[in-house]
């Protein structure tokens, strides 16, 4: 009598392990589906961002002396004075496969408010030319993630936001961040909406959902190959 009981326990234990394995595989499928949906939503967000950028690009430059900050990506002509004595450098930036710095120079508007203008990328050892031209494109503040806060060394920053600049120079926080427009060698300047293009996120979504499909097929095969014999016979 003990042998059949032991065999039944072994079979029950085997079925339990199979169910747990199937549950784990199904969980991975759900995870890849969710990751694909996340990448797809990011693609739609980037597409909306690109549309907003195109609309802003089609408008003429707006004279800006201060007051209400125009919308994202709006091209404006700043009225006021450059403050090169208070400029900073963003370290470890890459352009054309080379590591260098981005030069960020404050501009004081006629109403006294500050705008930080990213004038572009230079090699770290390059001489910084004086500012030229007041046409800029308003941008969103850079997004960054840090494992630990990195204070500036002199005027060399790892990342920048309004609070950091105000703490470094004193006074009120800058009201906006912008990118300089036009050619000014030796600067390398970016153009277009920030971040990855929507097509890249769509490719990521397709990859995750492809993995989901493979996982579903594996789940079905695993389930069919591990059904009790009686259940297989009933469906035969």
DOVEXVEX-913375 format. One line per 3 residues: number of its first residue (from 1); their letters; for each residue x, y, z of N, C-alpha, C. Coordinates in Angstrom, 1 decimal. Example, Ala and Ser with C-alpha at 12.3 -4.5 7.8 and 13.67 -1.06 7.14 Angstrom:
2
1> AS> 13.2/-5.7/7.8/12.3/-4.5/7.8/13.2/-3.3/7.8  12.8/-2.2/7.1/13.7/-1.1/7.1/12.9/0.0/7.9
end
This chain:
236
1> XXX> 0.8/-1.2/0.0/0.0/0.0/0.0/0.9/1.3/0.0  2.0/1.2/0.6/2.9/2.4/0.7/3.4/2.8/-0.6  3.7/1.8/-1.5/4.3/2.2/-2.8/3.4/3.0/-3.7
4> XXX> 2.1/2.7/-3.8/1.2/3.5/-4.6/1.0/4.9/-4.0  1.0/5.0/-2.7/0.9/6.3/-2.0/2.1/7.2/-2.3  3.2/6.6/-2.3/4.5/7.3/-2.6/4.5/7.7/-4.0
7> XXX> 4.0/6.9/-4.9/3.9/7.2/-6.3/3.0/8.4/-6.6  1.8/8.3/-5.9/0.8/9.4/-6.0/1.4/10.7/-5.6  2.1/10.7/-4.4/2.7/11.9/-3.9/3.8/12.5/-4.9
10> XXX> 4.5/11.5/-5.5/5.5/12.0/-6.5/4.9/12.6/-7.7  3.8/12.0/-8.2/3.1/12.5/-9.3/2.5/13.9/-9.0  1.9/14.0/-7.8/1.3/15.3/-7.4/2.4/16.4/-7.3
13> XXX> 3.5/16.0/-6.7/4.6/16.9/-6.6/5.1/17.4/-8.0  5.1/16.4/-8.9/5.5/16.8/-10.3/4.6/17.7/-11.0  3.3/17.5/-10.8/2.3/18.4/-11.4/2.4/19.8/-10.8
16> XXX> 2.7/19.8/-9.5/2.8/21.1/-8.8/4.0/21.9/-9.4  5.1/21.2/-9.6/6.3/21.9/-10.2/6.0/22.3/-11.6  5.2/21.5/-12.3/4.9/21.9/-13.7/4.0/23.2/-13.7
19> XXX> 3.0/23.2/-12.8/2.2/24.4/-12.7/2.9/25.6/-12.3  3.9/25.5/-11.4/4.7/26.6/-11.0/5.6/27.1/-12.2  6.1/26.1/-13.0/6.9/26.5/-14.1/6.0/27.2/-15.2
22> XXX> 4.8/26.7/-15.4/3.9/27.4/-16.3/3.5/28.7/-15.8  3.3/28.9/-14.5/3.0/30.2/-14.0/4.1/31.2/-14.2  5.3/30.7/-13.9/6.5/31.6/-14.1/6.6/32.0/-15.6
25> XXX> 6.4/31.1/-16.5/6.5/31.4/-17.9/5.4/32.4/-18.3  4.2/32.2/-17.8/3.1/33.1/-18.1/3.4/34.5/-17.5  4.0/34.6/-16.3/4.4/35.9/-15.8/5.4/36.6/-16.7
28> XXX> 6.3/35.9/-17.2/7.3/36.5/-18.2/6.6/37.0/-19.4  5.6/36.3/-19.9/4.8/36.7/-21.0/4.1/38.1/-20.7  3.5/38.1/-19.5/2.8/39.4/-19.1/3.8/40.5/-19.0
31> XXX> 5.0/40.2/-18.5/6.0/41.3/-18.4/6.4/41.8/-19.7  6.6/40.9/-20.7/7.0/41.4/-22.0/5.9/42.2/-22.7  4.6/41.7/-22.5/3.5/42.5/-23.0/3.5/43.9/-22.5
34> XXX> 3.7/44.0/-21.1/3.7/45.3/-20.5/4.8/46.2/-21.0  6.0/45.6/-21.1/7.1/46.4/-21.6/6.9/46.9/-23.1  6.3/46.0/-23.9/6.0/46.4/-25.2/5.0/47.6/-25.2
37> XXX> 4.0/47.5/-24.4/3.0/48.6/-24.3/3.6/49.9/-23.8  4.6/49.8/-22.9/5.3/51.0/-22.4/6.1/51.6/-23.5  6.8/50.8/-24.3/7.6/51.4/-25.4/6.6/52.0/-26.5
40> XXX> 5.5/51.3/-26.7/4.6/51.9/-27.6/4.0/53.2/-27.2  3.7/53.3/-25.9/3.2/54.6/-25.4/4.3/55.7/-25.5  5.6/55.3/-25.2/6.7/56.3/-25.4/6.8/56.7/-26.9
43> XXX> 6.6/55.8/-27.8/6.6/56.1/-29.2/5.5/57.2/-29.5  4.3/56.9/-29.0/3.2/57.9/-29.3/3.5/59.2/-28.6  4.1/59.2/-27.4/4.5/60.5/-26.8/5.6/61.2/-27.6
46> XXX> 6.6/60.5/-28.1/7.6/61.1/-28.9/7.1/61.6/-30.2  6.1/60.9/-30.8/5.4/61.4/-32.0/4.7/62.7/-31.8  4.0/62.8/-30.6/3.3/64.1/-30.3/4.3/65.2/-30.0
49> XXX> 5.5/64.8/-29.4/6.5/65.8/-29.2/7.1/66.3/-30.5  7.3/65.4/-31.5/7.8/65.8/-32.8/6.8/66.7/-33.5  5.5/66.4/-33.3/4.5/67.3/-34.0/4.5/68.7/-33.3
52> XXX> 4.7/68.7/-32.0/4.7/70.0/-31.3/6.0/70.8/-31.8  7.1/70.1/-31.9/8.3/70.7/-32.4/8.1/71.3/-33.8  7.5/70.5/-34.7/7.3/71.0/-36.0/6.4/72.3/-36.1
55> XXX> 5.4/72.3/-35.2/4.5/73.5/-35.2/5.3/74.7/-34.7  6.1/74.5/-33.7/6.9/75.6/-33.1/7.9/76.1/-34.2  8.5/75.2/-34.9/9.5/75.5/-35.9/8.9/76.4/-37.0
58> XXX> 7.6/76.2/-37.3/6.9/76.9/-38.4/6.6/78.4/-38.0  6.7/78.7/-36.8/6.4/80.1/-36.4/7.6/81.0/-36.4  7.5/82.2/-36.7/8.6/83.2/-36.7/9.2/83.4/-35.3
61> XXX> 10.4/83.8/-35.2/11.0/84.0/-33.9/10.3/85.1/-33.2  10.1/84.9/-31.9/9.3/85.8/-31.1/10.2/86.7/-30.2  10.2/88.0/-30.3/11.0/88.9/-29.4/10.6/88.6/-28.0
64> XXX> 11.6/88.4/-27.1/11.4/88.1/-25.7/12.3/88.9/-24.8  11.6/89.8/-24.1/12.4/90.7/-23.2/12.2/90.3/-21.7  11.3/89.3/-21.5/11.0/88.8/-20.2/9.5/88.6/-20.0
67> XXX> 9.1/88.2/-18.8/7.7/88.0/-18.5/7.4/86.5/-18.7  6.2/86.2/-19.2/5.8/84.8/-19.4/6.7/84.1/-20.3  7.1/82.9/-19.9/8.0/82.1/-20.7/7.2/81.5/-21.9
70> XXX> 7.6/81.7/-23.1/6.9/81.1/-24.3/6.9/79.5/-24.2  6.2/78.9/-25.0/6.0/77.4/-24.9/7.3/76.7/-25.3  7.3/75.4/-25.1/8.4/74.5/-25.4/8.7/74.6/-26.9
73> XXX> 10.0/74.6/-27.2/10.6/74.6/-28.5/10.3/75.9/-29.3  9.7/76.9/-28.7/9.4/78.2/-29.3/10.8/78.9/-29.7  10.9/79.4/-30.9/12.1/80.1/-31.2/11.9/81.6/-30.9
76> XXX> 12.8/82.1/-30.1/12.7/83.5/-29.6/14.0/84.2/-29.9  13.9/85.6/-29.9/15.0/86.5/-30.0/15.2/87.2/-28.7  16.2/86.8/-28.0/16.4/87.3/-26.6/16.8/88.8/-26.7
79> XXX> 16.2/89.6/-25.8/16.6/91.0/-25.6/17.2/91.2/-24.2  18.4/91.6/-24.2/19.1/91.8/-22.9/20.6/91.7/-23.1  21.3/91.0/-22.2/22.7/91.0/-22.3/23.2/89.6/-21.9
82> XXX> 24.2/89.1/-22.6/24.9/87.9/-22.3/25.7/88.1/-21.0  25.9/87.0/-20.2/26.7/87.0/-19.0/27.8/85.9/-19.1  28.8/86.1/-19.9/29.8/85.1/-20.1/30.6/84.8/-18.9
85> XXX> 30.7/85.8/-18.0/31.5/85.5/-16.8/30.9/84.5/-15.9  29.6/84.2/-16.1/28.9/83.2/-15.2/28.6/81.9/-16.0  29.2/81.7/-17.1/28.9/80.5/-17.9/29.5/79.2/-17.3
88> XXX> 28.9/78.1/-17.6/29.4/76.8/-17.1/29.6/75.8/-18.2  30.2/74.7/-17.9/30.4/73.6/-18.8/29.8/72.3/-18.3  29.1/71.6/-19.2/28.6/70.3/-18.9/29.6/69.3/-19.4
91> XXX> 30.1/68.5/-18.5/31.2/67.6/-18.8/30.7/66.3/-19.4  31.6/65.6/-20.1/31.3/64.2/-20.6/30.2/64.2/-21.6  30.1/65.2/-22.5/29.1/65.2/-23.6/29.7/64.7/-24.9
94> XXX> 29.0/64.0/-25.7/29.5/63.3/-26.9/28.9/64.0/-28.1  29.7/64.3/-29.1/29.3/64.7/-30.4/30.2/64.2/-31.5  29.6/63.6/-32.5/30.4/63.0/-33.6/31.4/62.0/-33.1
97> XXX> 31.0/61.2/-32.1/31.9/60.2/-31.5/33.0/60.7/-30.6  33.0/62.0/-30.3/34.1/62.5/-29.5/33.5/63.0/-28.1  34.3/62.9/-27.1/33.9/63.4/-25.8/34.4/64.8/-25.6
100> XXX> 33.5/65.7/-25.1/33.9/67.1/-24.9/33.0/67.7/-23.8  32.7/69.0/-24.0/31.8/69.7/-23.1/30.8/70.5/-23.8  29.7/70.8/-23.2/28.7/71.7/-23.7/28.8/73.0/-22.9
103> XXX> 28.8/74.1/-23.7/29.0/75.5/-23.0/27.6/76.0/-22.8  27.3/76.4/-21.6/26.0/76.9/-21.2/26.3/78.3/-20.6  25.8/79.4/-21.4/26.0/80.8/-21.0/24.7/81.4/-20.6
106> XXX> 24.6/82.1/-19.4/23.4/82.8/-19.0/23.2/84.1/-19.8  21.9/84.4/-20.1/21.5/85.6/-20.7/20.5/86.3/-19.8  20.8/87.6/-19.5/19.9/88.3/-18.6/19.0/89.1/-19.5
109> XXX> 17.7/88.8/-19.4/16.7/89.5/-20.1/16.5/91.0/-19.6  15.8/91.8/-20.4/15.6/93.2/-20.0/14.9/93.3/-18.7  14.1/92.3/-18.3/13.4/92.4/-17.0/14.2/91.8/-15.8
112> XXX> 15.4/91.4/-16.1/16.3/90.9/-15.1/16.3/89.4/-14.9  15.4/88.7/-15.5/15.4/87.2/-15.4/16.5/86.6/-16.2  17.0/85.4/-15.8/18.0/84.7/-16.5/17.5/83.6/-17.3
115> XXX> 18.1/83.4/-18.5/17.9/82.2/-19.3/19.2/81.6/-19.5  19.3/80.2/-19.3/20.5/79.5/-19.6/20.5/79.0/-21.0  21.5/79.4/-21.8/21.5/79.0/-23.2/22.7/78.1/-23.5
118> XXX> 22.3/76.9/-23.9/23.3/75.9/-24.3/23.8/76.3/-25.7  25.0/76.7/-25.8/25.6/77.2/-27.0/26.1/76.1/-27.9  26.2/74.9/-27.4/26.7/73.8/-28.2/27.9/73.1/-27.6
121> XXX> 28.4/72.1/-28.4/29.5/71.2/-27.9/30.8/71.7/-28.5  31.9/71.6/-27.6/33.2/71.9/-28.0/34.1/70.8/-27.4  35.3/70.6/-28.0/36.3/69.7/-27.3/36.7/70.4/-26.0
124> XXX> 37.0/69.5/-25.0/37.3/70.0/-23.7/38.4/71.1/-23.6  39.4/71.0/-24.5/40.5/71.9/-24.5/40.3/73.1/-25.4  39.2/73.2/-26.1/39.0/74.3/-27.0/38.8/75.6/-26.3
127> XXX> 39.2/76.7/-27.0/38.9/78.1/-26.6/37.5/78.4/-26.9  36.8/79.0/-25.9/35.4/79.3/-26.0/35.2/80.7/-26.7  34.6/80.8/-27.8/34.4/82.1/-28.4/33.4/82.9/-27.7
130> XXX> 33.4/84.2/-27.8/32.3/85.0/-27.2/31.0/84.7/-27.8  29.9/85.0/-27.1/28.5/84.7/-27.6/28.3/85.6/-28.8  27.5/85.1/-29.8/27.2/85.8/-31.0/25.8/85.4/-31.4
133> XXX> 24.9/86.4/-31.6/23.5/86.1/-32.0/22.6/85.9/-30.8  21.4/86.3/-30.9/20.5/86.2/-29.8/19.3/85.3/-30.1  19.3/84.6/-31.2/18.2/83.7/-31.6/18.5/82.3/-30.9
136> XXX> 17.5/81.9/-30.2/17.6/80.6/-29.5/16.3/79.9/-29.6  16.3/78.6/-29.2/15.2/77.7/-29.2/14.9/77.3/-27.8  13.8/77.6/-27.2/13.5/77.2/-25.9/13.4/75.6/-25.8
139> XXX> 14.0/75.1/-24.8/14.1/73.6/-24.6/13.6/73.3/-23.2  13.4/72.0/-23.0/13.1/71.5/-21.7/14.4/71.3/-20.9  14.3/71.5/-19.6/15.5/71.3/-18.8/16.0/69.8/-19.0
142> XXX> 17.3/69.6/-19.0/17.8/68.3/-19.2/17.4/67.3/-18.1  17.0/66.1/-18.5/16.6/65.1/-17.6/17.9/64.2/-17.3  18.1/63.9/-16.0/19.2/63.1/-15.7/18.9/62.2/-14.5
145> XXX> 19.7/61.2/-14.3/19.6/60.3/-13.2/21.0/60.2/-12.6  21.1/60.3/-11.2/22.4/60.2/-10.6/22.3/59.3/-9.4  23.3/58.4/-9.2/23.3/57.6/-8.1/23.7/58.4/-6.8
148> XXX> 24.5/59.4/-7.0/24.9/60.3/-5.9/25.0/61.7/-6.5  24.7/62.7/-5.6/24.8/64.1/-6.1/26.2/64.4/-6.4  26.4/65.1/-7.6/27.7/65.4/-8.0/27.9/67.0/-8.1
151> XXX> 28.5/67.6/-7.1/28.7/69.0/-7.0/29.6/69.5/-8.1  29.5/70.7/-8.6/30.4/71.2/-9.7/31.8/71.4/-9.2  32.7/71.3/-10.1/34.1/71.5/-9.8/34.5/72.8/-10.6
154> XXX> 34.6/73.9/-9.9/34.7/75.2/-10.6/33.5/75.5/-11.3  33.6/75.6/-12.7/32.4/75.8/-13.5/32.0/74.6/-14.3  32.6/73.4/-13.9/32.4/72.2/-14.6/31.3/71.3/-13.9
157> XXX> 30.2/71.2/-14.6/29.0/70.4/-14.0/28.9/69.1/-14.7  28.3/68.2/-14.0/27.9/66.9/-14.6/26.5/67.0/-15.2  25.6/67.7/-14.5/24.2/67.9/-14.9/23.8/69.3/-14.4
160> XXX> 22.7/69.8/-15.0/22.3/71.2/-14.6/20.8/71.2/-14.5  20.3/72.0/-13.5/18.9/72.4/-13.4/18.9/73.8/-12.7  17.7/74.4/-12.6/17.7/75.8/-12.1/18.2/75.9/-10.7
163> XXX> 17.9/74.9/-9.8/18.3/74.9/-8.4/19.8/74.9/-8.3  20.4/74.0/-9.1/21.9/73.9/-9.0/22.6/75.2/-9.5  22.1/75.8/-10.5/22.7/77.0/-11.0/22.5/78.1/-9.9
166> XXX> 21.4/78.2/-9.4/21.1/79.3/-8.4/22.0/79.1/-7.1  22.2/77.8/-6.7/23.0/77.5/-5.6/24.5/77.8/-5.9  24.9/77.6/-7.2/26.3/77.9/-7.6/26.6/79.4/-7.7
169> XXX> 25.7/80.1/-8.3/26.0/81.6/-8.6/25.3/82.5/-7.6  24.3/81.9/-6.8/23.5/82.8/-6.0/22.4/83.5/-6.8  21.4/84.1/-6.0/20.4/84.8/-6.7/19.2/83.9/-7.1
172> XXX> 18.3/84.4/-7.9/17.1/83.7/-8.3/17.5/82.6/-9.3  16.6/81.6/-9.4/16.8/80.5/-10.3/16.5/81.0/-11.8  17.2/80.5/-12.8/16.9/80.8/-14.2/15.5/80.4/-14.5
175> XXX> 14.8/81.2/-15.4/13.4/80.9/-15.7/13.3/80.0/-16.9  14.3/79.7/-17.6/14.2/78.9/-18.8/15.6/78.4/-19.3  15.5/77.4/-20.1/16.7/76.7/-20.7/16.5/76.8/-22.2
178> XXX> 17.6/77.0/-23.0/17.4/77.2/-24.4/18.6/76.6/-25.1  18.5/76.4/-26.4/19.6/76.0/-27.3/19.8/77.1/-28.3  21.1/77.5/-28.5/21.4/78.5/-29.5/21.2/78.0/-30.9
181> XXX> 20.8/78.9/-31.8/20.5/78.6/-33.1/21.6/79.2/-34.1  21.7/78.6/-35.3/22.6/79.1/-36.3/24.0/78.5/-36.1  24.7/78.6/-37.2/26.1/78.1/-37.2/27.1/79.1/-36.5
184> XXX> 27.9/78.6/-35.6/29.0/79.4/-35.0/30.1/78.4/-34.7  30.9/78.2/-35.8/32.1/77.3/-35.6/33.0/77.9/-34.5  33.6/77.0/-33.7/33.7/75.6/-33.8/32.6/74.8/-33.1
187> XXX> 31.5/75.4/-32.6/30.5/74.7/-31.9/29.8/73.7/-32.8  29.5/72.6/-32.2/28.6/71.6/-32.8/27.2/71.7/-32.1  26.2/72.0/-32.9/24.9/72.2/-32.3/23.9/71.2/-32.7
190> XXX> 23.0/70.8/-31.8/22.0/69.8/-32.1/20.8/70.6/-32.7  20.0/69.8/-33.4/18.7/70.3/-33.9/17.7/69.2/-33.8  16.4/69.6/-33.9/15.4/68.6/-33.8/14.9/68.3/-32.4
193> XXX> 13.8/67.6/-32.3/13.2/67.3/-30.9/14.2/66.5/-30.1  14.2/66.6/-28.8/15.1/65.8/-28.0/14.7/64.3/-27.9  15.7/63.5/-27.5/15.4/62.1/-27.3/15.4/61.2/-28.5
196> XXX> 15.1/59.9/-28.3/15.1/59.0/-29.3/13.9/59.2/-30.3  14.1/58.9/-31.6/13.0/59.0/-32.5/11.9/58.0/-32.2  10.6/58.3/-32.5/9.5/57.4/-32.3/9.8/56.0/-32.9
199> XXX> 10.4/55.9/-34.0/10.6/54.6/-34.7/11.5/53.7/-33.8  12.4/54.3/-33.1/13.2/53.4/-32.2/12.4/52.7/-31.1  11.5/53.5/-30.5/10.6/52.9/-29.5/9.6/51.9/-30.1
202> XXX> 9.2/52.2/-31.3/8.3/51.2/-32.0/9.1/49.9/-32.2  10.3/50.0/-32.6/11.1/48.8/-32.8/11.3/48.0/-31.5  11.5/48.8/-30.4/11.6/48.1/-29.1/10.3/47.4/-28.7
205> XXX> 9.2/48.1/-29.0/7.9/47.5/-28.7/7.7/46.2/-29.5  8.0/46.3/-30.8/7.9/45.1/-31.6/8.7/43.9/-31.1  9.9/44.2/-30.6/10.8/43.2/-30.1/10.2/42.6/-28.8
208> XXX> 9.7/43.4/-27.9/9.1/42.9/-26.7/7.8/42.0/-27.0  7.0/42.5/-28.0/5.8/41.7/-28.3/6.2/40.5/-29.1  7.2/40.5/-29.8/7.7/39.3/-30.5/8.1/38.2/-29.4
211> XXX> 8.8/38.7/-28.4/9.1/37.8/-27.2/7.8/37.3/-26.6  6.8/38.1/-26.5/5.5/37.7/-25.9/4.9/36.6/-26.7  4.9/36.7/-28.0/4.4/35.7/-28.9/5.1/34.4/-28.7
214> XXX> 6.4/34.4/-28.7/7.2/33.2/-28.5/6.9/32.6/-27.1  6.7/33.5/-26.1/6.4/32.9/-24.7/5.0/32.3/-24.7  4.0/32.8/-25.4/2.7/32.2/-25.5/2.8/30.9/-26.2
217> XXX> 3.5/30.8/-27.3/3.6/29.5/-27.9/4.3/28.5/-27.0  5.3/28.9/-26.3/6.0/28.0/-25.3/5.1/27.5/-24.2  4.2/28.5/-23.8/3.2/28.1/-22.7/2.3/27.1/-23.2
220> XXX> 1.8/27.2/-24.4/0.8/26.3/-25.0/1.5/24.9/-25.2  2.7/24.9/-25.7/3.4/23.6/-25.9/3.7/23.0/-24.5  4.2/23.8/-23.6/4.4/23.2/-22.3/3.2/22.6/-21.6
223> XXX> 2.1/23.3/-21.8/0.8/22.9/-21.2/0.3/21.6/-21.8  0.4/21.5/-23.1/-0.1/20.3/-23.8/0.8/19.1/-23.5  2.1/19.4/-23.4/3.0/18.2/-23.2/3.0/17.7/-21.8
226> XXX> 2.4/18.5/-20.9/2.4/18.1/-19.5/1.0/17.9/-18.9  0.0/17.7/-19.8/-1.3/17.4/-19.3/-1.4/16.0/-18.9  -2.2/15.6/-17.9/-2.4/14.2/-17.5/-2.8/13.4/-18.7
229> XXX> -2.4/12.1/-18.7/-2.7/11.3/-19.9/-4.2/11.1/-20.1  -5.0/11.1/-19.1/-6.4/10.9/-19.2/-7.0/12.1/-19.9  -6.5/13.3/-19.6/-7.1/14.5/-20.3/-6.7/14.5/-21.7
232> XXX> -5.6/14.0/-22.1/-5.2/14.0/-23.5/-6.1/13.0/-24.3  -6.3/11.8/-23.6/-7.2/10.8/-24.2/-8.6/11.3/-24.5  -9.1/12.1/-23.4/-10.5/12.6/-23.6/-10.6/13.6/-24.7
235> XX> -9.5/14.4/-25.0/-9.6/15.3/-26.1/-9.2/14.7/-27.5  -8.8/13.5/-27.4/-8.3/12.8/-28.7/-9.5/12.4/-29.6
end
